[in-house]
Amino acid sequence: MGTVTILGRAGCGACIFTERAFELAGLSFVVVDVDEDEDAAAIAREVAGELGRSELPIVLCEDGSRWAGLQLDRIAGLVRAA
């Protein structure tokens, strides 16, 4: 599966649930807070715009796949591929 980066922020419910889903699935990930990292914030805005979404988290996978928001079906797909 490779590296997964979750761009989120403290207190974001969907971010917290996404991180927890990754933990429960035993998937490795790195969290970057967009409020603390300007580059991450810029990437989150860019990807959200490309996806036509305006929500966090933004999930970036090493294989180039990415999504916005809490998407348990996408996380399940990563589990199946692992």
C-alpha positions as CSV (number, residue, x, y, z in Angstrom):
1,M,0.0,0.0,0.0
2,G,2.8,2.4,0.8
3,T,2.7,5.7,2.7
4,V,-0.7,7.4,3.4
5,T,-0.8,11.0,4.5
6,I,-3.8,12.4,6.2
7,L,-4.1,16.2,6.0
8,G,-6.5,17.3,8.7
9,R,-6.9,19.6,11.7
10,A,-7.4,19.2,15.5
11,G,-11.0,18.9,16.4
12,C,-12.2,17.8,12.9
13,G,-14.6,15.0,13.5
14,A,-14.1,13.4,10.1
15,C,-10.4,13.6,10.5
16,I,-10.5,11.9,13.9
17,F,-12.8,9.1,12.6
18,T,-10.5,8.6,9.5
19,E,-7.4,8.3,11.7
20,R,-9.3,5.9,14.0
21,A,-10.4,3.8,11.0
22,F,-6.8,3.5,9.8
23,E,-5.7,2.5,13.3
24,L,-8.4,-0.2,13.6
25,A,-7.6,-1.5,10.2
26,G,-3.9,-1.7,11.1
27,L,-2.9,0.6,8.3
28,S,0.2,2.9,8.5
29,F,-0.4,6.6,8.1
30,V,1.1,10.0,8.9
31,V,-1.1,12.9,10.0
32,V,-0.2,16.5,9.1
33,D,-2.2,19.4,10.7
34,V,-3.1,22.0,8.0
35,D,-3.3,24.7,10.7
36,E,0.4,24.1,11.6
37,D,1.9,23.4,8.2
38,E,1.3,26.0,5.5
39,D,2.5,23.7,2.7
40,A,0.1,21.0,3.8
41,A,-2.7,23.6,3.9
42,A,-1.9,24.6,0.3
43,I,-1.9,21.0,-0.8
44,A,-5.2,20.4,0.9
45,R,-6.8,23.4,-0.8
46,E,-5.4,22.3,-4.2
47,V,-6.5,18.7,-3.9
48,A,-9.9,19.7,-2.5
49,G,-10.4,22.0,-5.4
50,E,-9.5,19.3,-7.9
51,L,-11.9,16.8,-6.3
52,G,-14.7,19.4,-6.1
53,R,-14.8,19.0,-2.3
54,S,-14.3,21.4,0.5
55,E,-13.9,19.1,3.5
56,L,-11.2,17.6,5.5
57,P,-9.4,15.3,5.8
58,I,-7.6,15.0,2.6
59,V,-6.1,11.5,2.2
60,L,-3.1,11.1,0.0
61,C,-1.8,7.6,-0.9
62,E,1.6,6.9,-2.3
63,D,0.0,5.3,-5.4
64,G,-1.5,8.7,-6.3
65,S,-5.0,8.0,-5.2
66,R,-6.6,10.6,-3.0
67,W,-9.9,11.6,-1.5
68,A,-11.6,14.1,0.7
69,G,-13.7,13.5,3.8
70,L,-14.5,10.3,5.8
71,Q,-14.7,7.5,3.2
72,L,-14.8,4.2,4.9
73,D,-15.2,2.3,1.6
74,R,-11.9,3.8,0.4
75,I,-10.2,2.7,3.6
76,A,-11.7,-0.8,3.2
77,G,-10.3,-0.9,-0.3
78,L,-6.8,-0.2,1.1
79,V,-7.3,-3.0,3.6
80,R,-8.2,-5.4,0.8
81,A,-5.2,-4.3,-1.3
82,A,-2.8,-4.7,1.6
